[in-house]
């Protein structure tokens, strides 16, 4: 089997709604963890690319990157980004809390959780 065929087979999706395999609470935590993993994988690949290009072009070394100290303004900007990121990752928890306050049901199918998490990336 070729790599392309193996990847196609691995990503095949069954028809209909995906059932819960775990409890709804565990499914929600898993959705959060997967959103974080996806963000981290993309960010790590981009950082690696930038570091290699900068070093290859003689702009700076990885040691300089490792020992970088942000200015107070840069640290503030990073802190704001971190808060926004955590809010996106925990979006499902916030939405469920709002739904409970409004008196609505909170049970979601896993595909609904995945949709909510993927919508946060847009």
N, C-alpha and C positions, 0 to 999 in steps of 0.2 A: 504494500500500500504506500502510495506517495505521501509526502508531507501535506500537500494540499488536500488530498482525499481524507487523510486522518483529521485534519482541522475541520473540514466540512462535516465529517461524521460526528465529531465532538460537539459542534455547535448546532446540530439538528435539534429542533424544538418540537415537542409533542403538541398536538392540537388541544384546545380547551384551556381552562384555567389550571394553573399550577397549584396543587394542594399544599397545605402546610405539612412539612415533614417534622418540624419541631413545634414547640409552643409559639403562639403569636409573639410573646415577649422575647424569646430567643431569636425568632426570625427578625424582629426589629433591631436587636443588637447586632445580628449578623449583617443586616443591611447597612448599618452605620459603619461597622468594621470594614466592609467591602468598599464603601464610599471612600473611606480614609486610605485603604490600600490602593485604590485606583488613583487617587490624587497623588499619593506618595510615589507610585511607580512612574507616573508621567513627569512629576517634578524631578525625580532623581535622574531620569534619562536626559532631561533638558540641562540640568546642572552639570552632569558628566560631559555632555557635548560642549557646553560653554567652557568648562575648565580645560578640556583637551584643546579646543581651538585657541584659547588665550595662551596656553603654554606653548603650543605648536608655533604660534605666530610671534612668540617672544614678548608678549604684552605683559604677562606676569606668570609667576610660578604657582603651583598648588600650595606651597608653603605660605606664600603671601595671602592666598585666599583663606587658608586655615587660621591665620593669625590676625585677620581683619577685625578691627574694632569700629562699630558704627558710631556716628555722631549722635548726640541726643535726639536731633530731628529724625535721623534715620531709624533710631531705635523706637521712637514714637510711631513712625509710619509702619514699621514691622509689627508693633504691638496691635495696631488697628487692624492690619491684615489678619493677624492671628485670631482676633475676636470675630471678624467677619467669617473666617474659615470655620471656626468652631460652630458658629450659628448655622452655617450651611450644612455641616455634618450632622448636627443635632436637629435639623429642621423637622424631621418626622416626629420627634419627641415634642417639640413646641406645637406642631399642628394637632397632635393628639390631645395635648393639654387644653388647647383652645376648643377642640371639639367636645371634650368633657365638660368644660365650662358652659358651652352652648347647649348641653344636654343631648348631644348626638352619640351614636354608637362609635366605638373605636376599633372594632375588628376589621382588619384589612387582609385581603389575599396577598400572597407574596409578590405577585406581579404588580399589585397596586403599590406596595412598598418600594419595589424596584423602580417603578415609574416615578414615584415621589423623589427618590434619591437621584435618579438621572435628570429630573427636571431641575434640581438644584444646581446642576452643572451648567445649565444654559443661561 
